[in-house]
């Protein structure tokens, strides 16, 4: 899922607001089971081309169970899940 200020801009968010991170990338995969969290974020973050995209991304990598917990505890993840772009659906 892709969210953040740039995605909100495309969805018509007003310019006078707290922007927050330009991009938020939330990746959910059972392949992350057993992989340390920092390793996941480092590997996924290395694939994000900030120069090409125009800004860096806050990268979140979770197993499905972790993602369910983060939906409750992290507003940025919840907002991205609810209002961001589902990259698998595109």
N, C-alpha and C positions, 0 to 999 in steps of 0.2 A: 504494500500500500504506500502511496506517495501523498504526503500532505505538506503543510507549512504555508508560509506567507505567499509564496509564488502561486501555489495552487488556489489559495483563497482569493488572490487577485483575479485569477481566471474565472472564479465563480462569483465575481461581483462584490467582493468585500470592499468596504469604504476605505479610502486612502488614509484617513485620520484614525489610526488605531495602533495599538501595540502590535508590531509585526511578529515578533518572535523569530524563530529560525526560518530562514528562507525555504529550506526543504527539510522534511522529516521523512525518512525512509524506514518503514516497518516491514521486516522480513520474518515470516513465520514458517518453520519447517521442522519436521520430526528428525531431520538429519542433524540438527543441533544437539540432540540428546548425547550427553557425555562430552561435548566440546566445551571448554571453558568460555565464559561469556566474553572476556576480552579478546580472545582469539577470533571468535565469531565476528565481533565488531571490527577488529583490525582487518580481517580478510575481506569482509563485505565493504568496508569503507575504502579499501584500496581499489575497489572496482568502480567507485563513484568518480567521475571525471568532473571536478569542480570547475575547471576552466571551460569545458564544453557546456556545462549546465549553467554557468554564470554565478554559481555560489556553492559553498560547501553544504553538506547534508548532515543532520543529526541521524545517525544510523542506529537502529534498534533491531536486534536479532533474538528471536525467542522460539522456544519449542511451543507447540500448541497449548500445553498446560500453563507455561509461563505467560503466554500471551493473554489467556483468560484472566490471570491474576493482574497483569499490567493494565488491562482495560479498566479495572476498578481503581487501581492505585496511581496511575499516571495519566493526567489530563491530556497531555500531548498525544499519547498513544490512542486514547479514547476518541479524541477529536479527529485524528487521522483515520481511524477505523470507520467513524461515522460520516465524515465529510470529505475524505480524501479520495484519491483515484485508486480503484482496485486494478492493479497492473495485470492481473490474470484475466480480467474481464475485457481488457482493451484489445 
